[in-house]
Amino acid sequence: MNMETGNPIIQTKGLTLHYGEFEALKGIDMDILSQEITAFIGPSGCGKSTFLKTLNRMQDLVPGVRIDGEVTFHGKDIFAKDVDVTWLRKKIGMVFQKANPFPMSIYDNIAYGPRLHSHIKKAQMDEIVENALRGAALWDEVKDRLKKSALGLSGGQQQRLCIARAMAVEPEVILMDEPTSALDPASTMKIEELMTHLKKKYTVIIVTHNMQQAARISDKCAFFLVGELVEMGPTDRVFSTPKDKRTEDYITGRFG
Ligand SMILES: Nc1ncnc2c1ncn2[C@@H]1O[C@H](COP(=O)(O)OP(=O)(O)OP(=O)(O)O)[C@@H](O)[C@H]1O
């Protein structure tokens, strides 16, 4: 496995997805490079979330979905028969738009995933929990209330807890579907700061409606329109000199 920065960790070729008769993704070719932040932008309904969820096979859960084309993770077809989907989702974790902590303690939220995957002694679990919470910049705020319910945290804290929970099973990639859209500006800033730290260790893919956010945090930016990948490139370049008129219209606010 190649873990060097700048190598494709996920690649799609001709990825097409149908919900019944409806073609939601139209032959997407994309390379996601490791230890970068890639942002997906585009108007509502253009397929960003669909594409994101296809990358760790979350779409398997949706009835009537048909997927054609190829998705590889470290060069291996994620749809191959011998791929364990639980393993894939451990390697490619996900954080949702709305923070969804489990109705249990802060500690148990983090310990939940590691417990599923292996038998871990208490002292080691304490360390996993602390590291994950530190990694998500939440430790100092919760270290004295680890046994309290996660549902008592603020929205921004809950979202950082979900990021910590995703990190606790040691993924390589973290998918984030509009992770800050339900948060206030201060919490949003915390999560953005956190993401720039995360990319030292993980590959991050984020769907965002916030163009300033994409410009601030991402290395690469992909613009989607009605199921098509219109263009993708270094974020500075996409924002300063978009190659496609449709990208330009979107980022200058002419539509969407
Ligand atoms: N489970 C589903 N069944 C049928 N159609 C769906 C399903 N999920 C999404 N779609 C359709 O697929 C298209 C792409 O949806 P998707 O949620 O991927 O877009 P999006 O770009 O992420 O939108 P948004 O920014 O509003 O979240 C939309 O037309 C949507 O209505």
The ligand as an ORCA input file, in Angstrom:
! r2SCAN-3c Opt
* xyz 0 1
  N     -32.508      7.429     -2.383
  C     -32.777      8.116     -3.496
  N     -33.731      7.708     -4.356
  C     -34.004      8.379     -5.483
  N     -33.379      9.500     -5.870
  C     -32.426      9.977     -5.061
  C     -32.072      9.315     -3.831
  N     -31.082     10.031     -3.244
  C     -30.842     11.067     -4.057
  N     -31.630     11.046     -5.148
  C     -31.627     12.005     -6.268
  O     -30.333     12.007     -6.858
  C     -29.924     13.338     -7.173
  C     -28.627     13.661     -6.476
  O     -28.865     13.753     -5.089
  P     -27.696     14.058     -4.048
  O     -28.297     14.053     -2.694
  O     -26.563     13.180     -4.317
  O     -27.316     15.546     -4.483
  P     -26.458     16.628     -3.727
  O     -25.668     17.323     -4.770
  O     -25.711     16.026     -2.615
  O     -27.589     17.584     -3.169
  P     -27.601     18.480     -1.846
  O     -26.513     19.473     -2.040
  O     -28.968     19.110     -1.867
  O     -27.405     17.578     -0.683
  C     -31.087     14.242     -6.782
  O     -31.857     14.488     -7.929
  C     -31.847     13.424     -5.777
  O     -33.219     13.742     -5.790
*
